[in-house]
Amino acid sequence: MADRHHHWRMDGADQGWRMPPAPSVKRLPLIRHIRAIRLLWRVEQHNDLWQAAGLIPTGYDHWVPYGIWHGLEAPQ
């Protein structure tokens, strides 16, 4: 069976990114989906601010919500 998150894992390995740990309660499906949506909304606001200043985001800000959405966080 192919790993459907292979590209996500490769991006993390290439950049040296690691998912922040989360307790098991925060990794439950409904809770993690709400967390990912909320985080992505905050990331977009943050990136808009920095892009207006001429800076380019690294991609980590979108890599983490993807991992949260799919339950790929490290256990705490």
Secondary structure, DSSP 8 states (H G I E B T S, - for coil): ---TTHHHHHHHHHHT----EE-GGGGSHHHHHHHHHHHHHHHHHHHHHHHHTT----SHHHHHHHHHHTT--EE-
